[in-house]
Amino acid sequence: MPVYEYRCPGCGEEFERLVLSSSSKVACPACGGDDLVKKVSSFGTSGTEKKVSSASCDGCRKGSCAGCR
């Protein structure tokens, strides 16, 4: 069940909404408008960053990429 971000061009309100199906109607919580713009959202993850040593880096030839540091 994805969470989408919306902006209402009528009043400028920005909000998130859990959308259960593609046929779900979403309305602005501030003005009730339904002519909404779906914003581009970034995918979020949590956890720790794993660093790769240059000795085991397969992503570049010289171990100089940002992932090798």
Contact map, one row per residue, 1 for C-alpha under 8 A:
111000000000000001111000000000000000000000000000000000000000000000000
111100000000000001110000000000000000000000000000000000000000000000000
111110000000000111100000000000000000000000000000000000000000000000000
011111000000000111100000000000000000011010000000000000000000000000000
001111100000011110000000000000000000011110000000000000000000000000000
000111110000011110000000000000000001111000000000000000000000000000000
000011111001111000000000000000000001111000000000000000000000000000000
000001111111110000000000000100001111100000000000000000000000000000000
000000111111100000000000000000000011100000000000000000000000000000000
000000011111000000000000000000101010000000000000000000000000000000000
000000011111100000000000000001100000000000000000000000000000000000000
000000111111110000000000000000000000000000000000000000000000000000000
000000111011111000000000000101000000000000000000000000000000000000000
000011110001111100000000000000000000000000000000000000000000000000000
000011100000111110000000000100000000000000000000000000000000000000000
001111000000011111000000000000000000000000000000000000000000000000000
001111000000001111100000010000000000000000000000000000000000000000000
111100000000000111110000000000000000000000000000000000000000000000000
111100000000000011111101000000000000000000000000000000000000000000000
110000000000000001111101000000000000000000000000000000000000000000000
100000000000000000111111000000000000000000000000000000000000000000000
000000000000000000111111000000000000000000000000000000000000000000000
000000000000000000001111100000000000000000000000000000000000000000000
000000000000000000111111110000000000000000000000000000000000000000000
000000000000000000000011111000000100000000000000000000000000000000000
000000000000000010000001111100000100000000000000000000000000000000000
000000000000000000000000111110011111000000000000000000000000000000000
000000010000101000000000011111111101000000000000000000000000000000000
000000000000000000000000001111110000000000000000000000000000000000000
000000000010100000000000000111110000000000000000000000000000000000000
000000000110000000000000000111111000000000000000000000000000000000000
000000000000000000000000001111111100000000000000000000000000000000000
000000010100000000000000001100111111000000000000000000000000000000000
000000010000000000000000111100011111000000000000000000000000000000000
000000011100000000000000001000001111100000000000000000000000000000000
000001111000000000000000001100001111110000000000000000000000000000000
000001111000000000000000000000000011111000000000000000000000000000000
000111100000000000000000000000000001111100000000000000000000000000000
000111100000000000000000000000000000111110000000000000000000000000000
000010000000000000000000000000000000011111000000000000000000000000000
000110000000000000000000000000000000001111100000000000000000000000000
000000000000000000000000000000000000000111110000000000000000000000000
000000000000000000000000000000000000000011111000000000000000000000000
000000000000000000000000000000000000000001111100000000000000000000000
000000000000000000000000000000000000000000111110000000000000000000000
000000000000000000000000000000000000000000011111000000000000000000000
000000000000000000000000000000000000000000001111100000000000000000000
000000000000000000000000000000000000000000000111110000000000000000000
000000000000000000000000000000000000000000000011111000000000000000000
000000000000000000000000000000000000000000000001111100000000000000000
000000000000000000000000000000000000000000000000111110000000000000111
000000000000000000000000000000000000000000000000011111011000000000111
000000000000000000000000000000000000000000000000001111111000000000011
000000000000000000000000000000000000000000000000000111111000011100011
000000000000000000000000000000000000000000000000000011111000001000000
000000000000000000000000000000000000000000000000000111111100000000000
000000000000000000000000000000000000000000000000000111111111001000010
000000000000000000000000000000000000000000000000000000011111100000000
000000000000000000000000000000000000000000000000000000001111100010000
000000000000000000000000000000000000000000000000000000001111111110000
000000000000000000000000000000000000000000000000000000000111111100000
000000000000000000000000000000000000000000000000000001000001111110000
000000000000000000000000000000000000000000000000000001101001111110010
000000000000000000000000000000000000000000000000000001000001111111011
000000000000000000000000000000000000000000000000000000000011011111111
000000000000000000000000000000000000000000000000000000000000000111111
000000000000000000000000000000000000000000000000001100000000000011111
000000000000000000000000000000000000000000000000001111001000001111111
000000000000000000000000000000000000000000000000001111000000000111111
